[in-house]
Amino acid sequence: MSDTNSPLPRQVADAYVDDLIALDPVTGTYLGVRESSSRLPDYSPAGQEALAELARTTLARLDEAERRPGADSDVERRCARLLRERLTAELAVHETDEHLRAIGNMHTPGHSVRDIFTVTPSQTEEDWAAIAERLRAVPGALAGYRASLRLGLDRKLFAAPRPTATYIQQLTEWTDTDGTGRGWFEDFAAAGPDALRAELDEAARTATGALVELRDWLRDVYAPAGEDAPNTVGRERYARWSRYFNGTDLDLDEAYAYGWAEFHRLLGEMRQEAQKILPGAGTPWVALAHLDEHGRHIEGVEEVREWLQGLMDQAIEDLDGTHFELAERVRKVESRIAPPGGAAAPYYTGPSEDFSRPGRTWLPTMGQTRFPVYDLVSTWYHEGVPGHHLQIAQWVHVAENLSRYQATIGGVSANAEGWALYAERLMDELGYLKSPEERLGYLDAQMMRAVRVIVDIGMHLELEIPADSPFHPGERWTPELAQEFFAAHSSRPADFVESEVTRYLTIPGQAIGYKLGERAWLLGREKARERHGDAFDLKAWHMAALSQGSLGLDDLVDELSLL
C-alpha cells in the first residue's frame, strides 16, 4: 500500500532538478538560477559519484511514486517514462566509467567551464562580482576534472587519440587567443566594470593558468599514455552511448541500412536540383562549389548575424497563427556569433526559466567573413525557427503543465535533433525553400545527416561498406575512410569535415539521432493523421507535440500517434 502523502512522479522529477542544481551550478546557470553564478561543479570522481547516487535515489523514489493513485494520468505517466529512461541511461554510462575519459572537441567539462561564462548574467556590478568568484573557481573545477582523467589512466581507460589531440589544440587557442599570451578568460573579463577591473583581471589570469596546466598535462602525460588507444569504441560501448543519446535500444544494423537508403534517395534529388543551377554538373557538389563562388552571399560577420536574425523573425511572423500558436515570450530569439575555439557546427542555447535570457542561435565563423546563403537558410530553420527554438522554448513556456524536469534538463538528444530536422523538412513542404540554390542547400544538409548515420555507426562498429556503394565497396569503415566519404558528399570545407568526424569520435551515437529522430517525428505524424483522417489539424498537432516534453524515440512515436 503506497503512502498517499508520498510525491507523484512530477514532484519526484522536480525534486531531482533542485538537488541536481545544488551539485551542478552549470545546470543552474542555464536554468537562470542566479545563486549558481559564482560556482562551478565538482568534476572529480567523488563529484561524479555524487551525481550518480542522486540518480539512484531518485529512481527509488520514482518506484514508490508510480504506485500512488493518480500516477497513471497522461502527464504523470509521460514524466515518469522520461525520468526513468533518462536516469537509467545516464547511470549505464557512469557505471562503465565513461566520465573518466571525457575528452573531445565538444561537451567535456573543460568546454562546460568555459562556455558557461557566455550565459552567466553580466548586466550589473553584482553580476560581475559573481563572475569574478566563478573565475576563481576554475582551477578547482579543472583540478577535479584532471583527477577523473588521471583515474581513467590508472584503469587503462583512454580517450581516443584524435579527439585528444584536437582538444589540446582547442585549449591552446583558449589560452592564447591572439598570439600575445592573452587568453579567452581575459578577453571575456575585459567587458566588466572598472570598479572590479583589478579583481577580474587577476581572476581571469588565474583561470587561464589553470587551462594552461590542463593543456600541458594532457599534452605531456595523458596523450603519450593513450597514443595507441583505438579511435573508435566498438559495438558494446556504442550501443550504450546510442541509448543515452536516442532514448531507446536501436537496431544498429537496421539504422545503418536506413542511412544508406536515405543516402541514395537524397543523391537522386540533389542531382535534379544541381542541374537547375549548373547544367551538366558532374555531381551536386560541383554545383555547390559553383554557388560558393557565384551564389548569393552575406558579407561581414555582423551583417550575417543581422541577416540570420531577420530570417528567424520572418519565420515567426509567417508561422505564428498558421502552423503554430506562439506565446509572446516564445516569439523572441536572438542570433549570436559563437566564441572562437569551439567546434565548427552552429548550435542553440535555450532560454532561462523566466525568459530573462532568451533562446539564442550561435554561428561559429571559423575565421570567415563571407557566408554563402545556401548553407545557412535551412540550418537556421533547424537551429532557430521552427526548429530548436520553438520546441525548447515551448517546453519552458508550458513548464507548469509538465514538470520542471521535462521543461528543462530532461531532454533526449534525438528527440530535439529529430524535431529540428523535421522543421527543415516542414519548411520545404510549406514552400519556403523557393530557389534551387536554397533547396540544394537543404538537401545537402539532409545528406550530411544521412552520411552521419552511415559513418558514425559504420566506423565505430567497423561495418562493411555495401556492394552498391559508390565509395570503397566491400571495405570496412575507418575514421580515415569516414572523413574521405564525408568530404566527397558534402559542400562543407575541409576544417568543418575534420571537426565533424572528430565530433563523432568524441560523442558516439549522438550524430545518428538527427535522421533517426526525424524518422520518428514523421512516423508519429503519419500515424496521427491516419487516426484522425480528414479532421487532422496540423497546427493543433504541432502545438500538442511541442507541449508534451521530451521522450526517447520509441516512446515518442507512441505518444505522437495519440495526439
HUQUI-V683488 format. One record per residue. N is the residue number from 1. RES is the residue in one letter. OMEGA is omega in radians with two decimals (NA if undefined). Layout:
n-><N	N>
res-><RES	RES>
omega-><OMEGA	OMEGA>
//
This chain:
n-><1	2	3	4	5	6	7	8	9	10	11	12	13	14	15	16	17	18	19	20	21	22	23	24	25	26	27	28	29	30	31	32	33	34	35	36	37	38	39	40	41	42	43	44	45	46	47	48	49	50	51	52	53	54	55	56	57	58	59	60	61	62	63	64	65	66	67	68	69	70	71	72	73	74	75	76	77	78	79	80	81	82	83	84	85	86	87	88	89	90	91	92	93	94	95	96	97	98	99	100	101	102	103	104	105	106	107	108	109	110	111	112	113	114	115	116	117	118	119	120	121	122	123	124	125	126	127	128	129	130	131	132	133	134	135	136	137	138	139	140	141	142	143	144	145	146	147	148	149	150	151	152	153	154	155	156	157	158	159	160	161	162	163	164	165	166	167	168	169	170	171	172	173	174	175	176	177	178	179	180	181	182	183	184	185	186	187	188	189	190	191	192	193	194	195	196	197	198	199	200	201	202	203	204	205	206	207	208	209	210	211	212	213	214	215	216	217	218	219	220	221	222	223	224	225	226	227	228	229	230	231	232	233	234	235	236	237	238	239	240	241	242	243	244	245	246	247	248	249	250	251	252	253	254	255	256	257	258	259	260	261	262	263	264	265	266	267	268	269	270	271	272	273	274	275	276	277	278	279	280	281	282	283	284	285	286	287	288	289	290	291	292	293	294	295	296	297	298	299	300	301	302	303	304	305	306	307	308	309	310	311	312	313	314	315	316	317	318	319	320	321	322	323	324	325	326	327	328	329	330	331	332	333	334	335	336	337	338	339	340	341	342	343	344	345	346	347	348	349	350	351	352	353	354	355	356	357	358	359	360	361	362	363	364	365	366	367	368	369	370	371	372	373	374	375	376	377	378	379	380	381	382	383	384	385	386	387	388	389	390	391	392	393	394	395	396	397	398	399	400	401	402	403	404	405	406	407	408	409	410	411	412	413	414	415	416	417	418	419	420	421	422	423	424	425	426	427	428	429	430	431	432	433	434	435	436	437	438	439	440	441	442	443	444	445	446	447	448	449	450	451	452	453	454	455	456	457	458	459	460	461	462	463	464	465	466	467	468	469	470	471	472	473	474	475	476	477	478	479	480	481	482	483	484	485	486	487	488	489	490	491	492	493	494	495	496	497	498	499	500	501	502	503	504	505	506	507	508	509	510	511	512	513	514	515	516	517	518	519	520	521	522	523	524	525	526	527	528	529	530	531	532	533	534	535	536	537	538	539	540	541	542	543	544	545	546	547	548	549	550	551	552	553	554	555	556	557	558	559	560	561	562	563>
res-><M	S	D	T	N	S	P	L	P	R	Q	V	A	D	A	Y	V	D	D	L	I	A	L	D	P	V	T	G	T	Y	L	G	V	R	E	S	S	S	R	L	P	D	Y	S	P	A	G	Q	E	A	L	A	E	L	A	R	T	T	L	A	R	L	D	E	A	E	R	R	P	G	A	D	S	D	V	E	R	R	C	A	R	L	L	R	E	R	L	T	A	E	L	A	V	H	E	T	D	E	H	L	R	A	I	G	N	M	H	T	P	G	H	S	V	R	D	I	F	T	V	T	P	S	Q	T	E	E	D	W	A	A	I	A	E	R	L	R	A	V	P	G	A	L	A	G	Y	R	A	S	L	R	L	G	L	D	R	K	L	F	A	A	P	R	P	T	A	T	Y	I	Q	Q	L	T	E	W	T	D	T	D	G	T	G	R	G	W	F	E	D	F	A	A	A	G	P	D	A	L	R	A	E	L	D	E	A	A	R	T	A	T	G	A	L	V	E	L	R	D	W	L	R	D	V	Y	A	P	A	G	E	D	A	P	N	T	V	G	R	E	R	Y	A	R	W	S	R	Y	F	N	G	T	D	L	D	L	D	E	A	Y	A	Y	G	W	A	E	F	H	R	L	L	G	E	M	R	Q	E	A	Q	K	I	L	P	G	A	G	T	P	W	V	A	L	A	H	L	D	E	H	G	R	H	I	E	G	V	E	E	V	R	E	W	L	Q	G	L	M	D	Q	A	I	E	D	L	D	G	T	H	F	E	L	A	E	R	V	R	K	V	E	S	R	I	A	P	P	G	G	A	A	A	P	Y	Y	T	G	P	S	E	D	F	S	R	P	G	R	T	W	L	P	T	M	G	Q	T	R	F	P	V	Y	D	L	V	S	T	W	Y	H	E	G	V	P	G	H	H	L	Q	I	A	Q	W	V	H	V	A	E	N	L	S	R	Y	Q	A	T	I	G	G	V	S	A	N	A	E	G	W	A	L	Y	A	E	R	L	M	D	E	L	G	Y	L	K	S	P	E	E	R	L	G	Y	L	D	A	Q	M	M	R	A	V	R	V	I	V	D	I	G	M	H	L	E	L	E	I	P	A	D	S	P	F	H	P	G	E	R	W	T	P	E	L	A	Q	E	F	F	A	A	H	S	S	R	P	A	D	F	V	E	S	E	V	T	R	Y	L	T	I	P	G	Q	A	I	G	Y	K	L	G	E	R	A	W	L	L	G	R	E	K	A	R	E	R	H	G	D	A	F	D	L	K	A	W	H	M	A	A	L	S	Q	G	S	L	G	L	D	D	L	V	D	E	L	S	L	L>
omega-><-3.10	3.09	-3.10	3.09	3.12	-3.04	2.97	-3.08	-3.12	3.10	3.07	-3.13	-3.12	3.04	3.08	3.12	3.12	-3.11	3.12	3.14	3.12	3.13	-3.01	-3.14	3.01	3.05	3.12	3.14	3.11	3.11	3.11	3.12	-3.03	3.14	3.12	-2.91	-3.05	-3.00	3.03	-3.09	2.99	-3.11	3.13	3.06	3.13	3.11	3.12	3.10	3.08	3.08	3.14	3.14	3.05	3.11	-3.13	3.13	-3.13	3.10	3.09	3.10	3.12	3.08	3.14	-3.09	-3.11	3.08	-3.11	2.99	-3.13	-3.10	-3.13	3.05	-3.09	-3.06	3.12	-3.11	-3.14	-3.14	-3.14	-3.13	3.14	-3.07	-3.13	-3.12	-3.08	-3.07	3.09	3.12	3.12	3.12	3.11	3.10	-3.12	-3.01	3.00	2.96	3.11	3.13	3.13	3.06	-3.09	-3.13	3.09	-3.08	3.06	3.03	2.99	3.02	3.09	3.09	-3.14	-3.13	3.11	-2.97	-3.08	3.13	-3.12	3.11	3.05	3.13	-3.07	-3.09	-3.01	3.08	3.08	3.08	-3.10	3.04	3.07	3.10	3.11	3.12	3.11	3.07	3.12	3.12	-3.09	-3.13	3.13	3.13	-3.13	3.06	3.08	3.08	-3.14	3.09	3.08	3.11	3.13	3.09	3.06	3.07	-3.13	-3.11	-3.13	3.08	-3.01	2.91	3.14	-3.07	-3.09	3.05	3.11	3.12	3.12	3.14	3.10	3.08	3.11	3.12	3.09	3.12	-3.13	-3.09	3.13	-2.98	-3.04	3.12	-3.13	-3.11	3.12	-3.04	-3.11	-3.13	3.08	3.10	-3.14	-3.08	-3.12	3.14	-3.10	-3.07	-3.14	-3.09	-3.13	-3.00	-3.08	-3.12	-3.13	-3.13	-3.14	3.14	3.13	3.11	3.11	3.12	3.11	3.10	3.10	3.06	3.11	3.13	3.12	3.14	-3.10	3.13	3.10	-3.11	-2.97	-3.05	-2.98	-3.05	3.11	-3.11	-3.08	-3.02	-3.14	3.12	3.11	3.07	-3.12	-2.94	-3.12	-2.99	-3.05	3.13	-3.14	3.13	3.13	3.11	3.11	3.07	-3.13	-3.05	-3.06	3.04	3.12	3.08	-3.07	2.87	-2.98	3.12	3.07	3.13	3.10	3.11	3.10	3.09	3.12	3.12	3.11	3.09	-3.10	3.12	-3.09	3.14	3.10	3.12	-3.12	3.14	3.12	-3.13	-3.11	-3.13	3.09	-3.10	-3.08	-3.13	-3.13	3.11	-3.09	3.11	3.06	-3.07	2.95	3.09	3.12	3.06	3.05	3.12	3.09	-3.12	-2.94	3.12	-3.14	-3.12	2.92	3.13	3.05	-3.10	3.13	3.13	3.14	3.07	-3.14	-3.14	3.11	3.06	3.12	3.12	3.14	3.13	3.14	3.11	3.10	-3.14	-3.07	-2.98	-3.13	-3.12	3.12	-3.13	3.09	2.97	-2.96	2.98	-3.07	-3.09	3.06	-3.09	-3.10	3.06	-3.08	3.01	-3.13	3.00	-3.08	3.05	-3.11	3.04	3.12	3.09	-2.99	-3.02	3.00	-3.13	-3.09	2.97	-3.04	3.13	2.97	-3.04	3.14	3.13	3.06	2.94	-3.08	2.97	-3.06	2.95	-3.06	3.10	2.97	-3.09	-3.11	3.10	-3.11	3.02	-3.13	-2.92	3.08	-3.12	-3.07	-3.08	-3.00	-2.94	-3.10	3.11	3.14	2.90	3.12	-3.06	-3.03	-3.02	0.12	-3.03	-3.01	-3.03	-3.09	-3.14	-3.01	3.10	3.10	3.06	-3.14	-3.11	-3.08	-3.06	-3.11	3.13	3.10	2.95	3.11	3.14	-3.12	-3.06	-3.01	-2.93	-3.03	-3.07	2.98	-3.04	-3.07	3.06	-3.10	-3.13	3.08	3.06	-3.09	3.09	3.01	-3.13	3.06	3.14	3.12	-3.14	3.03	3.11	-3.11	3.06	-3.11	3.11	-2.90	-3.03	3.03	3.13	-3.12	-3.10	3.07	3.06	3.09	3.14	3.08	3.10	3.07	3.12	3.12	-3.13	3.06	3.10	3.10	3.13	-3.09	-2.99	-3.12	3.08	-3.04	-3.05	-3.14	3.12	-3.13	-3.11	3.11	3.05	-3.03	-3.11	-3.12	3.10	3.05	-3.00	3.01	-3.12	3.10	3.11	3.09	-3.05	2.94	3.06	3.14	3.08	3.12	3.14	3.12	3.14	3.12	-3.11	-3.10	-3.08	3.13	3.06	-3.02	3.12	-3.02	-3.11	3.08	-3.13	3.12	3.12	-3.13	-3.12	3.05	3.08	-3.13	3.07	-3.12	-3.07	-3.09	3.09	-3.13	-3.00	3.14	-3.05	3.14	-3.09	-3.14	3.06	3.08	3.12	3.13	3.11	-3.14	3.13	3.10	3.11	-3.12	3.12	3.09	3.11	3.10	-3.11	-3.07	-3.10	-3.10	-3.12	-3.12	-3.11	-3.04	3.14	3.13	3.13	3.10	-3.05	3.07	-3.14	-3.12	-3.08	-3.09	-3.11	-3.07	3.07	2.98	-2.93	3.11	3.10	-3.13	3.14	3.13	-3.06	3.12	-3.11	-3.08	-3.07	NA>
//
